[in-house]
Amino acid sequence: MRVAFFFPLAALIAFAAYLGLRSGQMPGETEIINRYAVIYLQTAPEGAAPTDCAATTHPDPAVRMVINCAHPNGVTTTFYAGPRGASLPQPTGPDL
């Protein structure tokens, strides 16, 4: 009878471990670009498309990638993503 008590507890511990491992994973480049493309589409003028966005690497290791979204009318929106995909302010410094 006591064993049946521990099955739900074991399942809860396994589920918590799964969530912990999942939250510790680094997002992929495509996932980061898609996240910023959604933000771009919310703020861009009419005629914007997710395919307007492309990413490049940055020489600063604190910046994982630079996402540039170029609207057909010529306006470019730039986003900087950190190592885990978090939004960063525009880097400043002598080597930029």
N, C-alpha and C positions, 0 to 999 in steps of 0.2 A: 504494500500500500504506500509506503514511503517513497518508493521509486517513482510512482506516478506523480508525486508532488514535484519532483525535480525535473521532469520533462518540460513543463512550461518554462521553468526557470532557465534550463539549458537552451531552449529555443530563444528566449529573450536575450540571453548573453550572446548567442551566435548572431542574432539580428543586429545587436549593438556593435559587435565586432565588424560585421559587414558594412554598416553605415560608417564606422570609423575609417575603414580602409578606403571606402568610396570617396569620402570627403577629403582624404589625403592625396588623391591622385591629381596630377597636373592636367589641366585641360589641353586639348590638342589645338594646333594652329587654326584648323578649320572652325572649330567651336568658338574660338576667340574672335576670328574675323566675322563669323555670322552674328555674334553678340553685338559687335560694334556696327555691323550693317543694319541691324534693327534700330539702333539708336540713330543712325544716320537717316534712315527712312522716316523716322518720327519728326526730324527737324528739317529735312531738306525740302526744297520747293517741288512742285508737281513735275513729274517726269523722272523722278529718281528711281533707281532700281538697285537691288542688292548686288548686282554684278558691277556696279560702279566702284566697288571697294576692292582694294588689293593691299597686300602687306609686304613689307620688306624688313630685313633685320636692321638693328641699330648697333653702332660700335660700342656703346655703353652697356656693360653686362647687366645693369639694373633695369634696362629697357629691353624687354623680350622682342617686341616688334612694333613697327610703325604702320598704322593702317591709314591709307589715303583713300578717300572716297571722292572721286571727281564727277561732279554733276555735268550733264551735257551742255549746260549754259556757261560752263567755265569755272564755276565756284568749286574749290577743293576744301574738303573738311578733313582734318588730320587728327587721329587719335593715337595716343601712346599707351601701350599695354606693358605692364610689369611682368615679372617671371611667372606669376600665377594668373595672368590675364586681367588684373586689376587696372583701372584707369589711373594714369599718371599725368601730372602737369607736363607741359613742354619742357624738355631738358634745356638747360643753359650751360654755357661753358665755352672755353676757347677752341675746342676741337669740333664744334658743330658747324 
